Amino acid sequence: RDDNREKFTPAQNMIYTRRRAGLAAQ
C-alpha cells in the first residue's frame, strides 16, 4: 500500500528516495 507515500509532496518523496539510495549505497 502506498497510502503513506501519497501524504508526501513530490519534493519530500524525492528527498526520501535520495536518502534511501544514499544509505543503500554505503
CHARMM internal coordinates of N, CA and C (Angstrom, degrees):
IC EDIT
DIST 1 N 1 CA 1.4756
DIST 1 CA 1 C 1.5227
ANGL 1 N 1 CA 1 C 110.85
DIST 1 C 2 N 1.3429
ANGL 1 CA 1 C 2 N 115.22
DIHE 1 N 1 CA 1 C 2 N 136.32
DIST 2 N 2 CA 1.4671
ANGL 1 C 2 N 2 CA 120.24
DIHE 1 CA 1 C 2 N 2 CA -179.89
DIST 2 CA 2 C 1.5241
ANGL 2 N 2 CA 2 C 111.28
DIHE 1 C 2 N 2 CA 2 C -106.59
DIST 2 C 3 N 1.3286
ANGL 2 CA 2 C 3 N 116.83
DIHE 2 N 2 CA 2 C 3 N 26.20
DIST 3 N 3 CA 1.4672
ANGL 2 C 3 N 3 CA 119.70
DIHE 2 CA 2 C 3 N 3 CA -178.57
DIST 3 CA 3 C 1.5255
ANGL 3 N 3 CA 3 C 110.86
DIHE 2 C 3 N 3 CA 3 C -58.30
DIST 3 C 4 N 1.3332
ANGL 3 CA 3 C 4 N 116.39
DIHE 3 N 3 CA 3 C 4 N -42.83
DIST 4 N 4 CA 1.4575
ANGL 3 C 4 N 4 CA 119.59
DIHE 3 CA 3 C 4 N 4 CA -178.65
DIST 4 CA 4 C 1.5233
ANGL 4 N 4 CA 4 C 111.09
DIHE 3 C 4 N 4 CA 4 C -67.14
DIST 4 C 5 N 1.3189
ANGL 4 CA 4 C 5 N 116.15
DIHE 4 N 4 CA 4 C 5 N -36.44
DIST 5 N 5 CA 1.4660
ANGL 4 C 5 N 5 CA 120.11
DIHE 4 CA 4 C 5 N 5 CA -177.26
DIST 5 CA 5 C 1.5247
ANGL 5 N 5 CA 5 C 111.11
DIHE 4 C 5 N 5 CA 5 C -65.45
DIST 5 C 6 N 1.3256
ANGL 5 CA 5 C 6 N 116.78
DIHE 5 N 5 CA 5 C 6 N -34.30
DIST 6 N 6 CA 1.4635
ANGL 5 C 6 N 6 CA 120.16
DIHE 5 CA 5 C 6 N 6 CA -177.99
DIST 6 CA 6 C 1.5244
ANGL 6 N 6 CA 6 C 111.40
DIHE 5 C 6 N 6 CA 6 C -68.32
DIST 6 C 7 N 1.3361
ANGL 6 CA 6 C 7 N 117.28
DIHE 6 N 6 CA 6 C 7 N -19.09
DIST 7 N 7 CA 1.4640
ANGL 6 C 7 N 7 CA 120.91
DIHE 6 CA 6 C 7 N 7 CA -179.38
DIST 7 CA 7 C 1.5283
ANGL 7 N 7 CA 7 C 111.06
DIHE 6 C 7 N 7 CA 7 C -75.86
DIST 7 C 8 N 1.3258
ANGL 7 CA 7 C 8 N 116.53
DIHE 7 N 7 CA 7 C 8 N -19.26
DIST 8 N 8 CA 1.4617
ANGL 7 C 8 N 8 CA 120.32
DIHE 7 CA 7 C 8 N 8 CA -178.76
DIST 8 CA 8 C 1.5233
ANGL 8 N 8 CA 8 C 110.96
DIHE 7 C 8 N 8 CA 8 C -90.34
DIST 8 C 9 N 1.3285
ANGL 8 CA 8 C 9 N 115.69
DIHE 8 N 8 CA 8 C 9 N 150.08
DIST 9 N 9 CA 1.4620
ANGL 8 C 9 N 9 CA 119.89
DIHE 8 CA 8 C 9 N 9 CA 174.67
DIST 9 CA 9 C 1.5275
ANGL 9 N 9 CA 9 C 107.96
DIHE 8 C 9 N 9 CA 9 C -79.22
DIST 9 C 10 N 1.3328
ANGL 9 CA 9 C 10 N 118.40
DIHE 9 N 9 CA 9 C 10 N 159.75
DIST 10 N 10 CA 1.4703
ANGL 9 C 10 N 10 CA 121.35
DIHE 9 CA 9 C 10 N 10 CA 178.60
DIST 10 CA 10 C 1.5233
ANGL 10 N 10 CA 10 C 111.96
DIHE 9 C 10 N 10 CA 10 C -52.38
DIST 10 C 11 N 1.3314
ANGL 10 CA 10 C 11 N 116.73
DIHE 10 N 10 CA 10 C 11 N -38.65
DIST 11 N 11 CA 1.4650
ANGL 10 C 11 N 11 CA 120.45
DIHE 10 CA 10 C 11 N 11 CA -179.16
DIST 11 CA 11 C 1.5223
ANGL 11 N 11 CA 11 C 110.39
DIHE 10 C 11 N 11 CA 11 C -65.32
DIST 11 C 12 N 1.3228
ANGL 11 CA 11 C 12 N 116.46
DIHE 11 N 11 CA 11 C 12 N -46.28
DIST 12 N 12 CA 1.4605
ANGL 11 C 12 N 12 CA 120.02
DIHE 11 CA 11 C 12 N 12 CA 179.74
DIST 12 CA 12 C 1.5218
ANGL 12 N 12 CA 12 C 110.14
DIHE 11 C 12 N 12 CA 12 C -64.39
DIST 12 C 13 N 1.3446
ANGL 12 CA 12 C 13 N 115.57
DIHE 12 N 12 CA 12 C 13 N -39.20
DIST 13 N 13 CA 1.4622
ANGL 12 C 13 N 13 CA 120.06
DIHE 12 CA 12 C 13 N 13 CA -179.99
DIST 13 CA 13 C 1.5294
ANGL 13 N 13 CA 13 C 110.31
DIHE 12 C 13 N 13 CA 13 C -64.22
DIST 13 C 14 N 1.3275
ANGL 13 CA 13 C 14 N 116.63
DIHE 13 N 13 CA 13 C 14 N -37.56
DIST 14 N 14 CA 1.4624
ANGL 13 C 14 N 14 CA 120.93
DIHE 13 CA 13 C 14 N 14 CA 179.41
DIST 14 CA 14 C 1.5256
ANGL 14 N 14 CA 14 C 109.94
DIHE 13 C 14 N 14 CA 14 C -65.41
DIST 14 C 15 N 1.3370
ANGL 14 CA 14 C 15 N 115.81
DIHE 14 N 14 CA 14 C 15 N -44.00
DIST 15 N 15 CA 1.4667
ANGL 14 C 15 N 15 CA 120.06
DIHE 14 CA 14 C 15 N 15 CA 179.39
DIST 15 CA 15 C 1.5235
ANGL 15 N 15 CA 15 C 109.88
DIHE 14 C 15 N 15 CA 15 C -62.28
DIST 15 C 16 N 1.3374
ANGL 15 CA 15 C 16 N 115.91
DIHE 15 N 15 CA 15 C 16 N -42.74
DIST 16 N 16 CA 1.4673
ANGL 15 C 16 N 16 CA 120.66
DIHE 15 CA 15 C 16 N 16 CA -179.65
DIST 16 CA 16 C 1.5219
ANGL 16 N 16 CA 16 C 110.58
DIHE 15 C 16 N 16 CA 16 C -62.92
DIST 16 C 17 N 1.3296
ANGL 16 CA 16 C 17 N 115.97
DIHE 16 N 16 CA 16 C 17 N -45.05
DIST 17 N 17 CA 1.4641
ANGL 16 C 17 N 17 CA 120.44
DIHE 16 CA 16 C 17 N 17 CA -179.75
DIST 17 CA 17 C 1.5198
ANGL 17 N 17 CA 17 C 110.71
DIHE 16 C 17 N 17 CA 17 C -64.12
DIST 17 C 18 N 1.3436
ANGL 17 CA 17 C 18 N 115.99
DIHE 17 N 17 CA 17 C 18 N -42.86
DIST 18 N 18 CA 1.4666
ANGL 17 C 18 N 18 CA 120.16
DIHE 17 CA 17 C 18 N 18 CA -179.23
DIST 18 CA 18 C 1.5258
ANGL 18 N 18 CA 18 C 110.14
DIHE 17 C 18 N 18 CA 18 C -64.80
DIST 18 C 19 N 1.3421
ANGL 18 CA 18 C 19 N 116.16
DIHE 18 N 18 CA 18 C 19 N -37.91
DIST 19 N 19 CA 1.4602
ANGL 18 C 19 N 19 CA 120.81
DIHE 18 CA 18 C 19 N 19 CA 179.55
DIST 19 CA 19 C 1.5262
ANGL 19 N 19 CA 19 C 110.15
DIHE 18 C 19 N 19 CA 19 C -65.57
DIST 19 C 20 N 1.3398
ANGL 19 CA 19 C 20 N 116.70
DIHE 19 N 19 CA 19 C 20 N -42.46
DIST 20 N 20 CA 1.4690
ANGL 19 C 20 N 20 CA 120.59
DIHE 19 CA 19 C 20 N 20 CA 178.41
DIST 20 CA 20 C 1.5257
ANGL 20 N 20 CA 20 C 110.09
DIHE 19 C 20 N 20 CA 20 C -63.47
DIST 20 C 21 N 1.3260
ANGL 20 CA 20 C 21 N 115.96
DIHE 20 N 20 CA 20 C 21 N -39.75
DIST 21 N 21 CA 1.4628
ANGL 20 C 21 N 21 CA 120.35
DIHE 20 CA 20 C 21 N 21 CA -179.61
DIST 21 CA 21 C 1.5287
ANGL 21 N 21 CA 21 C 109.81
DIHE 20 C 21 N 21 CA 21 C -64.34
DIST 21 C 22 N 1.3260
ANGL 21 CA 21 C 22 N 116.07
DIHE 21 N 21 CA 21 C 22 N -39.78
DIST 22 N 22 CA 1.4589
ANGL 21 C 22 N 22 CA 120.68
DIHE 21 CA 21 C 22 N 22 CA 179.76
DIST 22 CA 22 C 1.5218
ANGL 22 N 22 CA 22 C 111.15
DIHE 21 C 22 N 22 CA 22 C -65.14
DIST 22 C 23 N 1.3328
ANGL 22 CA 22 C 23 N 116.25
DIHE 22 N 22 CA 22 C 23 N -41.61
DIST 23 N 23 CA 1.4623
ANGL 22 C 23 N 23 CA 119.80
DIHE 22 CA 22 C 23 N 23 CA 179.69
DIST 23 CA 23 C 1.5195
ANGL 23 N 23 CA 23 C 110.04
DIHE 22 C 23 N 23 CA 23 C -67.38
DIST 23 C 24 N 1.3247
ANGL 23 CA 23 C 24 N 117.05
DIHE 23 N 23 CA 23 C 24 N -38.18
DIST 24 N 24 CA 1.4586
ANGL 23 C 24 N 24 CA 121.25
DIHE 23 CA 23 C 24 N 24 CA -178.80
DIST 24 CA 24 C 1.5240
ANGL 24 N 24 CA 24 C 110.64
DIHE 23 C 24 N 24 CA 24 C -68.93
DIST 24 C 25 N 1.3347
ANGL 24 CA 24 C 25 N 116.69
DIHE 24 N 24 CA 24 C 25 N -28.72
DIST 25 N 25 CA 1.4620
ANGL 24 C 25 N 25 CA 121.05
DIHE 24 CA 24 C 25 N 25 CA -176.56
DIST 25 CA 25 C 1.5275
ANGL 25 N 25 CA 25 C 110.92
DIHE 24 C 25 N 25 CA 25 C -73.59
DIST 25 C 26 N 1.3067
ANGL 25 CA 25 C 26 N 116.09
DIHE 25 N 25 CA 25 C 26 N -25.46
DIST 26 N 26 CA 1.4613
ANGL 25 C 26 N 26 CA 118.75
DIHE 25 CA 25 C 26 N 26 CA -177.14
DIST 26 CA 26 C 1.5219
ANGL 26 N 26 CA 26 C 111.66
DIHE 25 C 26 N 26 CA 26 C -72.44
END
COOR INIT
IC SEED 1 N 1 CA 1 C
IC BUILD
